[in-house]
Amino acid sequence: MLRTLSNGIRLYYEIKNPENVGSTIVLIHHLAGSVNSWKYVSPALKSRTVVYDLRGHGRSSSPVSTYYIEDHANDLRELLEEENIKDPILVGHSLGSLIALEYSTKNNIDKLVLIGALYKAPKPDLYEKYVRIALNFGMRGLAEYRRSINQFPRTIERDERIWRDILGVYMENNPIGYKYSVEGLLKARDYSRDLDRIDVPTLIIYGSEDEYVQNATIFSKGLKKSKLSIIEGFGHFINFEAPELLNNELHNFLYSTT
């Protein structure tokens, strides 16, 4: 479905298990991702689930302006209001984790899951180069460059399916949307000082080979009701590398009665 928001942004989204009651899960994808970033995750969830393309991604519109984290969070808030969804469970991956943090500090949620999470803007050097490559050689060229410098998980060397999955979602995007998404990512504020405002059960998940696993200490100290899970042997794209293990972690957190 496409929903046009009051700001003129068109968001593409899908609702899985619409008949199920209880809290709605919202899956917020990574940079250069799409609804297909969750193709191994959303079918395994028992709850009503919203998956959507962020502005500048997939089938959503790509306006010519910087996409700040606050813009993404406001898009999400309006989308949920239009669908009459209150107190969602947010699952944010990478860029999506920053959006989930921004939303959670200003709106009510039921639970929070952060995967490969950032708490502030990454260092700009590589990302500025990525934008130049995307603009000159397209999203496939960017993906292949990142693979060549080992900026994708090493698991793709032993499983070609993982590479095809990552390349597939990259190819759903366009360089202009990527450019303005990166601009906003690099202007993200530091959320470490706001973590104590999030007073809901939170699951933090990293692959042991994820360069952002070093952020786990910040989240574990800052979030009042957090649980940390490290999935050994995998990197930043657990949604593609180890979806079964990720789904087990999600199920234990979301549906366990213990």
KAUR-V890172 format. One record per helix or strand of 3 or more residues. SS is the DSSP state (~ for helix, > for strand). FROM is the first residue (numbers start at 1). TO is the last residue. Records with the same first field share a line. If there is no record, write none. Layout:
BEGIN
SS: FROM-TO ; FROM-TO
END
This chain:
BEGIN
>: 2-4 ; 10-16 ; 25-28 ; 49-52 ; 89-93 ; 111-115 ; 202-207 ; 226-231
~: 35-38 ; 42-44 ; 69-82 ; 95-104 ; 124-148 ; 154-157 ; 160-171 ; 175-185 ; 192-197 ; 211-222 ; 238-241 ; 243-255
END
